Amino acid sequence: MVMPHFNFYELQDFRAKFYIVATKERKEQFSDIISASIYRPIKELVAFVDYDALIKQYEKESQNIERVI
């Protein structure tokens, strides 16, 4: 499966952090794409998160909220 490049270059004027969420197996593909010279201006603004890490973060934040409530 080919990952669409979504024209990240067009997002270079936005100063927001972007997360690509996918399976762990796609991280290398993400790294290869984001390392292309066209993406150099936004490379620090785009990060990869795998599903398992996202679930762990969600569970951690949910526990923090439960303690407050």
C-alpha positions as CSV (number, residue, x, y, z in Angstrom):
1,M,0.0,0.0,0.0
2,V,1.4,3.4,-1.0
3,M,1.1,6.1,1.6
4,P,-0.4,9.3,0.1
5,H,2.0,12.2,0.5
6,F,-0.9,14.6,1.4
7,N,1.2,17.5,0.2
8,F,2.7,18.2,3.6
9,Y,4.8,20.8,1.8
10,E,1.7,23.0,1.6
11,L,1.4,22.9,5.4
12,Q,4.8,24.6,6.0
13,D,3.1,27.9,6.9
14,F,1.1,26.4,9.7
15,R,2.9,26.2,13.1
16,A,1.1,23.2,14.5
17,K,2.3,19.7,15.4
18,F,1.0,17.0,13.2
19,Y,0.9,13.3,14.1
20,I,0.7,10.4,11.6
21,V,-1.0,7.5,13.3
22,A,-0.5,4.1,11.8
23,T,0.7,0.6,12.6
24,K,4.3,0.1,13.8
25,E,5.1,-1.5,10.5
26,R,4.6,1.8,8.7
27,K,7.1,3.8,10.7
28,E,10.0,3.1,8.4
29,Q,7.9,4.2,5.4
30,F,7.0,7.4,7.3
31,S,10.7,8.1,8.1
32,D,11.7,7.6,4.5
33,I,9.0,10.0,3.2
34,I,9.5,12.7,5.8
35,S,13.2,12.6,5.2
36,A,12.8,13.8,1.6
37,S,14.3,17.2,1.1
38,I,10.9,18.7,0.1
39,Y,9.7,18.1,3.7
40,R,12.8,19.5,5.4
41,P,10.9,22.8,6.4
42,I,8.2,20.8,8.3
43,K,10.1,17.7,9.4
44,E,10.2,18.9,13.1
45,L,6.5,19.5,13.0
46,V,5.4,16.0,11.9
47,A,5.7,13.0,14.2
48,F,4.8,9.3,13.9
49,V,2.7,7.6,16.6
50,D,1.8,3.9,16.4
51,Y,-1.6,2.7,17.5
52,D,-0.2,0.9,20.6
53,A,1.5,4.1,21.8
54,L,-1.6,6.1,21.2
55,I,-3.7,3.6,23.2
56,K,-1.2,3.7,26.1
57,Q,-1.3,7.5,26.1
58,Y,-5.1,7.5,26.1
59,E,-5.3,5.1,29.0
60,K,-2.7,7.1,31.0
61,E,-4.7,10.3,30.4
62,S,-8.0,8.6,31.3
63,Q,-6.5,7.5,34.6
64,N,-5.4,11.1,35.3
65,I,-8.9,12.4,34.6
66,E,-10.5,9.7,36.9
67,R,-8.2,10.8,39.8
68,V,-9.4,14.4,39.4
69,I,-13.1,13.5,39.2
